[in-house]
Amino acid sequence: MTSTELRDAITLGVMAFVVLPLMPDRALGPYGALNPHRIWLAVVAFTAISWFGYLAVRAVGPRRGSVVAGFAGGFVSATATTATMARRCHDGERLSVMVSAALLASVATFLQLIGVLAVVDGALAGQLLPACILGAVVLVGLGLFGLRAYREPEPLEGIAVPALASAPDDHARRSAPTHPFSLRAAFLFAAVLTIASLVGEWAAALVGDGGAVLVAGLTGLADAHAGALAAASMSVAGDLPASTTALAVGAAVFGNMVVKVVVSFVVGGRRFGARFAAAVVPATAVFVLCAALSG
């Protein structure tokens, strides 16, 4: 274990075993929307899952390639990982491999979603587990199909693919997360979750349950997990029925999907964006449909 990994492990331990017990476990703030203990517990869960994702890619090593790096990067930020793979593709690397790596980052999103929801609302996590599994299966299936269907190097947007001997390992090493997590990302997640909880309660009080669904979708533009957890917190507090909560989680995932598709086109170009969207849009649609039916 490197000094950086040891420091991050200690930081995670402090977050979980020192800070968390100090957080008041009661409703605070306007509309009773904020439960500091529950919010920080979600942050700890999010950070811990990122940590274990990092350990997973460390276990298999960067030589396993870009697809493993994409999967591990998804536990840190699926949107950022999608942008990284899109940029590498635009720079001339194989289209099918980079798209598959980006899709696996979104698979990590589904897995992490279930993990963090289980901490806040176990019943909701169980309710949405089939939807997450089906969404992930669609992504993996279409990603594998893309790898099998396009075996030859594919230049993108007129850029020739360079002949590189060790570049795949080097690029995979650069794409893999170098930090288990960052405090900045953890605090940003906490801030987004706090704001989403406040605005969600306000919107629900103002215009009904549909307002909470809308806020979850808008929050998903920044972070799918924060939008989903804000809805789950409202459900646990008894402010949102189970059926509406499932719709809100679906809206958060849908909003995040829109951002990733836009990023894939803007950074990776038309071919990367089209291939990525052709897989992630159906997978998200399956998830949202199953989530809606589960309620």
Beta strands, then each sheet from edge to edge (+ up, - down):
end
